[in-house]
Amino acid sequence: MNINCNRELFLNAINLLTQIIPQKPQARPILSNVICKVENESLNLKATDLELGINLNIPLIKVYEEGEILLPAYQLLNILKEAGTNEIKMEVLDKTAILREGSFQYKLPVYSNETFPEVPELEGKSITIETKTFLRLIKEVAFAMNKDKNRYSLNSLLLCLNNDTIETVATDQIRLAYSKAKLSDNINSEETFIFPAKAVNVLTTLLADEENETIDLVMGKNQVTIKFSNGYFITRLVDAQFVNYRDAYQNFQDIPDIILNTTKVSHAIRQVMLLTCENAKNIALFLEKNKIIFKANTPLGEGKVELDIEYDREEMMIGINPWFVQDFIKEISNQNFESIRLKIAGPKKPVILSPHDDYLYFMSPTSL
């Protein structure tokens, strides 16, 4: 192998691959490497942790000799970060990869790839989805996934293709985020997939700069492949039962909306959060005639912020987690929603926030 390539393209690709490559795999040390294969004027890169797999292609400036090698991923990543040149040359001589350009030269050991696991590409039933829509639906709910890695079924995201609709859902059993959009095609069936959290995080990075307007989702029984412009991503699915999310909103549809200014409510909550602490994270939300009040009363002190709203129903108080509210507001702020809708049925009922009917966020009330 002997090539000349763009350092930034090479670096970005290896940086993506290392999101799934374990740094110190105990059982399979070979998994800490990346396959580099040169053919047809491009460099094909593959990596896997046996649960996820990525296959990427990057164009090359010049190919002097084709070949296929296995390189240590993290050493390669660090070299590309520090190289500081626009181009980099890589040549393989006597089981050693030599990377050089200008004043620097590095040598890395080349390993045999005979025992490296295959990164399969599923073939089968597939659907084309608009890239921006797919990415938005994932990001709108991903923050609500359970952060406890031991609760594998909740440390995940559900994606459902239901005829001409795509839905995403995530929950940690304290809150639930739900989003949906229309598909350009009707699959005439319902297909459900539960993505592990690691796959969700990798996908958001992979598709953030995707050039193609669409991606292809290939459906398998236990795996799913996402095909994009310069490669594909495959993930094993979580085998678990997800909560019944579709009935969650039915009992609250008739409750009138309270319209809140997104910027004002975010600022108000940040103000009272100044007095929250590890042992007193929650705040009180009061509804009074034409007023909403956020109040914190903790060992650090007491704070209160009032906002004017249109409200003429019964007065009530409910405990909320302000960090959970800010997670939601951060996501909708990226989409420039000027207002959000609030529904509260009672002090022991879920608080529901939404910018529109297709994006709902439920939070359980908290103790104070």
Summary of the structure (lengths in Angstrom):
residues: 368
radius of gyration: 24.8
end to end distance: 64.9
largest distance: 80.6
contacts: 1147
relative contact order: 0.11
helix: 21%
strand: 43%
